[in-house]
């Protein structure tokens, strides 16, 4: 959605947030925008056959973190079993 940062800043100004809170929100916005992944996004999927059910083993993004020392974004991935109903088409 467009103008999310602008809406967030207007909300912070209306609620009289401190400069530190505003800078934290701006930084969080750009870190999320700079990461190539979103939490819950499926990176890799492999089909499995299990008792006549079609399920998939997927590698899913479970967390994003930013290391200020190395100036890099790290992605934590976890394995998850998903059924075809769980996968959102988009």
N, C-alpha and C positions, 0 to 999 in steps of 0.2 A: 504494500500500500504506500502510495506516495505521501510525502509530507509528514511522516511519522515523527521525525526528529523535530520539526517545527511545532507540531501539536504537543509533543512532550515538553519542549522549551516554554511554550505559552502556558501550559499547565503549571510548570515549576515557577514561572514568574508570578502567575496569579496566586499561587500558594506561598509566595515569599520564601522560596528556597534560597539557601546560601550559595555562594559561587562554587564552593567545593562540591556540593550536590549536583550543580549544573554541569561542572566539568566531568564528574563521574558518569553522568548520563550520556554526555557527548562521547566520552571514551568508550563506554560500553556499546553504544550504537555503532561506532566505527570498527570496533573489534568484531562484532557480529557481522557487519557488512563485509569485512575483509576475509572472514573465514569462508572457505569453499563449501562447508557443510552446515547442516542444521541438526539440532538434536532430534533423534528419532529417524533420521534419513537412512535408507537402506543403501549400503555401499556395494555389497556383493551378495548374490543370492544363488543357492544351489538347490535344485529340485530333489526331493527324496520321496520314495514310495514306502508308505507305512500302513499296512493293513487296509489296503484299498482306498486310502485317503491320500490326496496330493498335498503334501506339506513342503515347506522350504526351510532350509537352514540359511539364515541371513546374518550378515555382519552389519550391525546397526551402530550408528554414532550414539554413544551414551554420555559423552561430556566434551566440552570445549574449555580449554584453559589458555591463558596468555602468560608467558614468561617474560618479565620485564628485563631480566639480565641478558637474555639472548635475543630478545625482541622477536619472538616466534609464537605462533599459535599452535598448540598441541591438541590433537583429537584423540579421545579415548573411544575405543571400539569394543563392542561386546557381541557375543554370539547369541542368537535368539531363534527359536523355532516359530515360524509364522505360517498360518493357513491362508489360502487364497482370499478369504473374506477380510483378513486383517490388512491386506495390501491396498492402499488407496491409489486409485489411478488419477494421475494429474499431469 
